[in-house]
Amino acid sequence: MSGPNSAAVRFLYGTRPGRLLLKLILGSHVDKIAVWYLRSPLSRPIIGGFARRNGIPLTPEQKKSFGSYQEFFLRRRPPLPVDQTPEILVSPCDGWLSAFPIREDSSFVIKGAPYRLEDLIADKRLARQFQGGDCLIFRLCPSDYHHYSYIDDGFQGKNHFIPGALHSVQPLACQTYPVYTLNRRCWSLLESDHFGPVIQAEIGALIVGGIVNDHENAQVSRGMEKGRFDLAGSTIVLLFQKDRVQLLPEIAQLLKTQEEYRAIQGTAVGRAVSPVLAQSE
C-alpha cells in the first residue's frame, strides 16, 4: 500500500488555512526561488535530512559528492535488467501504479475527480482515438529514482509542453483538485511495436516541476532512458487504446483491494492483448 500523505500536504490540502496559503504560494514566484535554491550549493545541507526522512541510504562520502540538492535528486541507480519479452508491458519507472478505464466519451475518474483526455493533452482529435482504452498512472515518491524509460521499441514524436500549476500529486491533493489537468506537463505519442499508439505524459509536482526529455521525433528502444524529473517527485501517465493491454492478473486482483501497486522500473506490469483475445472478449 502506498504511504500516507505528508504533513505539509495534509495541511495545505486538508485545512482551510492551508488551502489559502497554497493559493498564495501557487500565485507567487516561490517556485522560481525554490528552483534557484535547490540548484545552488546552498542546498547541500538539506540532503542528509531529506535522505533520512525518506529512507535513502547515503554514505558520508556520497553526501559530500553532491554539489547541490539537484545533483542528489538526479542520482542514478545501478543498472537494472529490463524484461525484453516483446508482449510484456514494463513499468517506465519506480512508482505506485494505479489503473483506470477510459470511458467511451474519452473521460476517466481518479479519486472522484473527473478528467477528460482532451484537457490532459489539449488535442481533441487524438483524445478520441483512446476512447474505451486504459489509463495507467505511476506516482513517484521522493525516495524513488526520478529517471524514466521507454516501455517498448517504436517511434516517439514531438514533445508537447503544457504550462500549468504545480500542485502536489499525493493522494489527498488528487482528491481535492484535478491535478493532472491543472499541473505543468509534457506528453508525447509513441508508435510502439507491440502496444500500438501510446501517449506518455510526465506531470510536474508541488512548487518545482522540472521535466527533461531527451528525445523527439526519433526511433527509440525498450528500456532506453526517455527523460527525468529534475527536482521533485512527480507522476507518469500512460494511455493505451482499446483492447491493447491488460494488467498482469496478480496486479489486477491486488488493485481491487487497494488503490496502488508498487512497480519497479523495467519489470512486468501487464501484457499485450492479442487480436484473437481482443475479438473473443
C-alpha atoms as one frame of an Amber mdcrd trajectory, in Angstrom:
protein
   0.000   0.000   0.000   1.254   3.474  -0.729   2.472   5.692   2.042   0.358
   8.375   3.750   0.177  11.990   2.687   2.963  14.146   4.122   2.177  16.523
   6.979   2.676  19.508   4.680   0.211  18.129   2.113  -2.348  17.339   4.845
  -2.136  20.977   5.971  -2.113  22.587   2.507  -4.923  20.475   1.051  -6.838
  19.294   4.117  -7.406  22.553   6.001  -8.926  25.883   5.042  -5.910  27.962
   6.209  -3.661  25.568   4.278  -5.656  25.961   1.075  -5.485  29.745   1.424
  -1.710  29.530   1.869  -1.473  27.161  -1.108  -3.312  29.669  -3.281  -0.828
  32.376  -2.279   2.134  30.068  -2.946   0.921  28.994  -6.382   0.191  32.605
  -7.336   3.634  33.866  -6.323   7.189  33.402  -7.564   8.076  30.934  -4.812
   8.714  28.263  -7.444  11.478  30.301  -9.078  13.127  30.959  -5.711  12.876
  27.279  -4.766  14.391  26.152  -8.067  17.297  28.576  -7.707  17.975  27.394
  -4.147  17.769  23.666  -4.911  20.160  24.029  -7.840  22.697  26.009  -5.825
  25.432  24.788  -3.444  23.447  26.437  -0.623  21.085  23.466  -0.705  23.729
  20.852   0.171  22.936  20.893   3.950  19.365  19.653   3.380  20.463  16.489
   1.563  21.218  14.449   4.682  17.911  15.216   6.402  15.907  14.550   3.246
  17.644  11.205   2.762  16.984  10.146   6.379  13.278  11.109   6.260  12.753
   9.152   3.063  14.849   6.101   3.887  17.523   6.754   1.255  20.855   5.223
   2.345  23.816   7.528   1.743  27.397   7.162   2.898  29.251  10.250   4.188
  31.326  10.127   1.011  28.185  10.195  -1.154  26.786  13.169   0.735  29.991
  15.109   0.083  29.989  14.225  -3.611  26.773  16.119  -4.388  27.243  19.775
  -5.226  23.571  20.616  -4.676  20.221  19.069  -3.824  19.519  18.818  -7.542
  22.620  16.670  -8.093  21.464  14.379  -5.280  17.925  14.183  -6.676  19.240
  13.255 -10.131  21.461  10.481  -8.778  21.476   7.333 -10.906  20.859   3.820
  -9.698  22.918   0.781 -10.680  21.544  -0.594 -13.987  18.525  -2.870 -13.644
  17.541  -5.664 -16.039  14.636  -4.797 -18.346  12.160  -7.509 -19.346  12.659
  -7.806 -23.114   9.752 -10.195 -23.764   8.000  -8.469 -26.712   4.426  -8.849
 -25.453   5.240  -7.842 -21.864   4.439  -4.306 -20.718   7.135  -2.979 -18.383
   6.990  -0.137 -15.913   8.662   3.067 -17.170   9.814   3.996 -13.660   9.758
   3.195  -9.968   6.431   4.284  -8.541   2.962   3.467  -7.254   0.762   2.144
 -10.059  -2.988   2.663 -10.339  -5.223   1.869 -13.314  -8.442   3.389 -14.651
 -10.641   2.644 -17.662 -11.079   5.377 -20.258 -14.763   5.795 -20.978 -16.275
   5.934 -24.439 -16.539   9.720 -24.083 -12.723   9.896 -23.554 -13.039  10.642
 -19.834 -11.878   8.798 -16.713 -12.248   9.260 -12.963  -9.399   9.317 -10.429
 -10.214   9.514  -6.712 -13.571  11.050  -7.521 -12.130  13.723  -9.817 -13.337
  13.507 -13.456 -10.815  14.032 -16.251 -11.157  14.439 -19.995  -8.303  13.317
 -22.213  -8.607  16.419 -24.350  -7.930  18.525 -21.228  -4.902  16.411 -20.344
  -3.230  16.582 -23.755  -5.015  19.581 -25.334  -5.712  17.583 -28.510  -9.375
  16.665 -29.016  -8.813  14.657 -32.209  -6.114  12.471 -30.680  -8.102  12.025
 -27.460 -10.953  10.424 -29.413  -8.590   7.680 -30.590  -8.237   6.449 -26.989
 -11.952   6.054 -26.232 -12.590   2.858 -24.279  -8.881   2.359 -23.625  -6.799
   2.194 -20.459  -5.056   4.775 -18.271  -2.116   3.713 -16.106  -0.732   6.162
 -13.564   2.683   5.844 -11.919   3.092   8.135  -8.889   6.740   8.671  -7.995
   7.693   9.271  -4.361  10.568  11.416  -3.059  12.621   8.289  -2.322  12.383
   6.996  -5.910  14.911   7.396  -8.680  13.400  10.011 -10.972  14.674   8.784
 -14.317  12.119   7.113 -16.604  12.437   4.923 -19.682  10.547   3.746 -22.765
   8.127   0.848 -22.381   8.729  -0.525 -25.889  10.573  -0.151 -29.160   8.999
   2.346 -31.528   8.969   5.892 -32.860   8.450   8.827 -30.491   7.019  12.006
 -31.961   7.102  15.574 -30.720   7.283  16.601 -27.060   4.242  18.762 -26.237
   4.827  21.004 -23.216   1.746  22.400 -21.475   2.271  25.136 -18.848   0.309
  24.862 -15.632   0.240  24.984 -11.860   2.374  22.793  -9.603   0.086  21.007
  -7.168   1.239  18.042  -5.120   0.476  14.635  -6.649  -0.041  12.918  -3.285
  -3.443  11.226  -2.797  -5.094  14.000  -0.762  -4.195  16.609  -3.379  -5.699
  14.415  -6.111  -8.910  14.163  -4.097  -9.062  17.949  -3.740  -8.142  19.149
  -7.249  -7.964  17.595 -10.752  -4.183  17.980 -10.565  -3.304  16.020 -13.711
  -5.014  18.569 -15.960  -4.013  21.575 -13.831  -0.314  20.827 -13.422   2.573
  21.556 -15.750   3.099  18.578 -18.025   4.707  17.225 -21.160   3.296  14.482
 -23.370   4.413  12.596 -26.453   2.998   9.892 -28.710   4.919   6.638 -29.023
   4.065   4.468 -32.017   5.082   1.306 -30.202   5.882  -2.001 -31.878   3.770
  -4.179 -29.559   1.107  -1.988 -27.917   0.038   0.336 -30.726  -0.061   4.115
 -30.205   0.741   5.045 -26.593   0.557   8.504 -25.059   3.021   9.116 -22.232
   2.570  12.250 -20.135   5.012  13.435 -17.478   3.382  15.662 -14.850   5.173
  18.099 -12.575   4.660  18.283  -8.809   4.378  20.771  -5.946   6.376  24.022
  -6.282   9.068  22.657  -8.631   8.070  20.744 -11.747  11.173  20.258 -13.860
  10.624  17.810 -16.737  13.566  16.996 -19.005  13.005  14.761 -22.051  15.985
  13.773 -24.180  14.428  12.629 -27.467  11.975  13.860 -30.062  10.927  12.561
 -33.483  13.259   9.615 -33.013  13.402   5.828 -33.082  13.652   4.557 -29.508
  14.012   1.207 -27.758  12.575  -0.543 -24.704  14.444   0.374 -21.520  16.191
   3.360 -23.130  16.067   6.450 -20.897  13.345   8.858 -22.020  13.997  11.610
 -19.507  13.854  12.658 -15.875  12.211  14.885 -13.295  14.927  17.167 -12.024
  13.742  18.473  -8.652  10.564  16.915  -7.247   8.556  13.707  -7.089   6.015
  13.588  -9.881   3.744  11.356 -11.990   3.795   9.492 -15.297   0.561   8.719
 -17.144   0.358   6.052 -19.887  -2.678   5.960 -22.176  -3.466   2.922 -24.328
  -6.095   2.415 -26.997  -8.951  -0.033 -26.525  -8.023  -3.748 -26.311  -4.281
  -3.116 -26.469  -3.072  -4.082 -22.977  -4.156  -5.854 -19.824  -2.558  -5.813
 -16.385  -0.977  -8.986 -15.067  -3.692 -10.974 -13.227  -1.995 -10.684  -9.840
  -1.734  -6.891 -10.197  -5.315  -6.519 -11.424  -6.502  -8.582  -8.456  -4.456
  -6.556  -5.981  -5.835  -3.265  -7.327  -9.347  -4.490  -6.496  -8.484  -4.392
  -2.796  -6.032  -1.485  -2.623  -5.524   1.681  -4.590  -1.938   1.270  -5.777
   0.667  -1.361  -6.637   4.386  -0.852  -6.131   6.053  -1.025  -9.562   9.772
  -1.182 -10.321  11.298   0.222 -13.483  11.791  -2.368 -16.228   9.695  -5.098
 -14.594   6.460  -6.585 -15.929   3.124  -4.948 -15.071   0.994  -6.145 -17.990
   0.948  -7.723 -21.429  -0.268  -7.013 -24.932  -3.746  -8.204 -25.828  -3.602
 -10.384 -28.931  -6.069  -9.644 -31.765  -7.665 -13.076 -31.191  -8.172 -12.361
 -27.479  -9.485  -8.845 -28.150 -12.143 -10.246 -30.513 -13.203 -13.032 -28.167
 -13.750 -10.912 -25.067
